Amino acid sequence: MKSRKATRRDVLAAGVTGAAAAALTPRVFGRSLPQDEKTAETRPAMQHTYVARDYSGLVGMPGFNEALLRNHFKLYEGYVKNVNRILADLEAFRKDDKLATPAAAELRRRLGWEFDGMRLHEIYFDNLGGKEPLRPEGKLGAALVKQWGSIEAWMADFKAVGEMRGIGWAALVQDGWSGRLYNVWIEEHDGGHFAACPVLLLMDVFEHAYLVDNASKKAEYIDAFFRNVDWTTAERRLI
């Protein structure tokens, strides 16, 4: 009998970890990210270098100032650089047999914050740049209507998350096991994530995402965000 390569759904359903899950990590929401194109076969372990993606194509979106976007891109690039720097430092600790030291432990704690800062910005920028509205009859639209009763009810709930006081991210996520959808608040970068729940739609609600354009009027930024959502990308992320 021919063997069948495990899909993401198979891994999530079985709760598989380790080698099987690791084999799926280079692909996010069904497509590879540029910095993950090198495979384990073509590069030594522990020597991977992440490359910042080019999001300059988003410049010109209505409601988003060019200076704001370019500053945001630089902030994102800083997370990429810091991830590479921490990984290099941890590799140096490994070579010197110092991984059990307090300094190495603090680097590991910092890595999660920097890595999530990198990946969340990629997810955010990837789901921007759209010009077409969400199709209620599409796969994502139908899922939202099924759970919230209407697109408008879901959007009101999502906007309420985004308008919460504080800095963080508003995210529509899907439980990879049950399929249920949630609108959630991600604190900073590394707190509030729902385990085994891919992000379908993400909105940055740190002040740097909107202050240049909207001062402290977060609601105006949220409206501008929804005018530019790439719903095709969000729908493709649905399991």
C-alpha positions in Angstrom: 0.0 0.0 0.0 1.4 3.4 -0.9 2.2 5.7 2.0 0.4 9.1 2.1 2.1 12.3 3.2 0.5 13.6 6.4 -1.4 16.9 5.9 -1.7 19.7 8.4 -5.2 18.5 9.3 -3.8 15.0 10.0 -1.2 16.3 12.3 -3.6 18.6 14.2 -6.2 15.8 14.5 -3.7 13.3 15.8 -2.0 15.7 18.1 1.3 14.7 16.6 4.4 16.6 17.7 8.1 16.3 17.1 9.4 15.3 13.7 6.0 15.1 11.9 4.9 18.6 13.1 8.4 20.0 12.3 8.1 18.8 8.8 5.1 21.0 8.3 6.5 24.2 9.9 8.1 25.7 6.8 4.6 26.1 5.3 2.2 28.7 6.8 -1.4 28.5 5.8 -0.7 26.4 2.8 2.1 28.4 1.3 5.8 28.9 1.9 7.3 32.1 3.2 10.4 33.3 1.3 12.7 33.0 4.4 11.7 29.4 4.7 12.5 28.3 1.2 15.8 26.7 2.2 15.2 23.2 3.4 16.9 21.2 6.1 18.7 19.3 3.4 20.4 22.4 1.9 21.4 24.1 5.2 23.1 22.9 8.4 20.9 22.8 11.5 21.0 26.0 13.7 22.4 28.1 10.8 19.1 29.4 9.3 18.9 33.1 8.5 15.6 34.9 8.2 15.2 37.5 5.4 12.7 40.4 5.8 10.0 40.3 3.1 9.3 43.3 0.8 6.0 44.9 1.5 6.5 48.1 -0.4 3.7 47.1 -2.7 1.3 48.1 0.1 2.3 51.8 -0.2 -0.6 53.7 -1.6 -3.4 51.9 0.3 -6.2 54.4 1.1 -6.2 55.5 4.7 -2.5 54.6 5.2 0.2 57.3 5.1 3.3 56.3 3.2 5.6 57.5 6.0 3.6 55.4 8.5 3.9 52.3 6.4 7.6 52.7 5.7 8.3 53.2 9.4 6.2 50.1 10.1 8.3 48.1 7.6 11.5 49.2 9.3 10.1 48.1 12.7 9.3 44.7 11.2 12.7 44.4 9.7 14.1 45.0 13.2 12.3 41.9 14.5 13.8 39.9 11.7 17.3 41.1 12.5 16.8 40.4 16.3 15.6 36.9 15.6 18.8 36.2 13.6 21.0 37.8 16.2 19.5 35.8 19.1 19.7 32.5 17.1 23.4 33.3 16.4 24.0 34.0 20.1 22.3 30.8 21.1 24.4 28.9 18.6 27.5 30.4 20.2 26.3 29.4 23.6 25.8 25.9 22.3 29.3 25.6 20.9 30.7 26.9 24.2 28.5 24.4 26.2 26.8 27.3 28.0 23.2 26.7 27.1 22.3 26.0 30.8 23.4 29.5 31.8 21.1 32.3 32.9 22.2 34.4 29.9 21.1 31.7 27.5 17.8 31.3 29.3 17.0 35.0 29.0 17.8 34.8 25.3 15.3 31.9 24.9 12.6 34.0 26.6 13.4 37.0 24.4 13.3 34.8 21.2 9.6 34.1 21.5 8.8 37.8 21.7 11.0 38.7 18.7 10.0 35.7 16.6 6.3 36.4 17.1 6.9 40.1 16.4 8.4 39.0 13.0 5.7 36.4 12.1 2.7 38.5 13.3 3.8 41.4 11.1 4.1 39.1 8.2 0.6 37.7 8.7 -0.7 41.3 9.1 1.0 42.7 6.0 0.0 39.6 4.0 -3.7 40.2 4.7 -3.6 43.8 3.5 -3.7 45.2 0.0 -7.0 43.9 -1.0 -9.6 45.8 -3.0 -12.6 43.4 -3.1 -15.2 43.0 -0.3 -15.7 39.8 1.7 -18.0 37.5 -0.2 -20.8 36.2 2.1 -21.2 33.2 -0.1 -17.5 32.3 0.0 -15.9 29.8 2.3 -14.8 32.3 5.0 -18.0 34.4 4.7 -20.1 31.3 5.2 -18.1 30.2 8.2 -18.5 33.6 9.8 -22.3 33.7 9.1 -22.7 30.2 10.5 -21.1 31.1 13.8 -22.1 34.8 14.3 -25.3 34.9 12.3 -24.1 37.6 9.9 -20.9 39.2 8.6 -22.0 42.4 10.4 -22.3 40.7 13.8 -18.8 39.1 13.4 -17.3 42.4 12.3 -18.8 44.2 15.3 -17.3 41.6 17.6 -13.9 41.8 15.9 -13.9 45.6 16.0 -14.7 45.5 19.7 -11.6 43.4 20.3 -9.5 45.9 18.3 -10.9 48.9 20.2 -9.9 47.4 23.6 -7.5 49.6 25.6 -3.9 48.5 25.4 -1.3 47.5 22.8 -1.5 44.2 21.0 -3.2 42.5 18.1 -6.8 41.7 17.2 -7.0 38.3 15.5 -9.6 36.0 14.0 -8.3 32.5 14.7 -9.6 29.0 14.0 -9.4 26.0 16.4 -7.4 23.5 14.4 -9.2 20.6 16.1 -12.8 21.7 16.3 -12.9 24.2 13.5 -14.5 26.8 15.8 -13.6 30.5 15.1 -12.6 33.0 17.8 -11.9 36.8 17.8 -9.0 37.1 20.3 -6.7 39.7 21.8 -3.0 38.9 21.6 -1.1 40.8 24.2 2.2 42.3 23.0 3.4 39.5 20.7 3.6 36.4 22.8 0.7 36.4 25.1 -2.9 35.4 24.4 -2.3 33.0 21.6 -4.7 30.1 21.4 -2.8 26.8 21.0 -3.2 25.0 17.7 -5.3 27.9 16.3 -4.0 29.4 13.0 -4.6 33.1 12.5 -7.0 33.8 9.7 -7.1 37.6 9.9 -4.8 39.9 11.9 -4.9 43.6 12.8 -2.0 45.4 14.4 -3.4 47.7 17.1 -0.1 49.0 18.5 0.0 52.8 18.3 2.7 52.7 15.6 0.1 51.2 13.2 -2.1 54.2 13.3 -1.0 57.3 15.3 0.6 59.1 12.3 -2.6 58.9 10.3 -5.3 58.9 13.0 -3.8 60.3 16.1 -5.5 58.5 19.0 -8.7 57.7 16.9 -8.2 54.0 16.7 -11.7 53.5 15.3 -10.7 55.4 12.2 -7.7 53.2 11.7 -9.9 50.1 12.1 -12.2 51.3 9.4 -9.2 51.9 7.1 -7.9 48.5 7.9 -11.2 46.9 6.8 -11.2 48.9 3.5 -7.9 47.2 2.6 -8.2 43.6 3.8 -7.2 41.0 1.3 -10.0 38.6 2.0 -8.6 36.0 -0.5 -5.6 35.6 1.7 -7.7 35.4 4.9 -9.9 32.8 3.2 -7.0 30.7 2.1 -5.8 30.4 5.7 -9.1 28.7 6.7 -8.5 25.1 7.5 
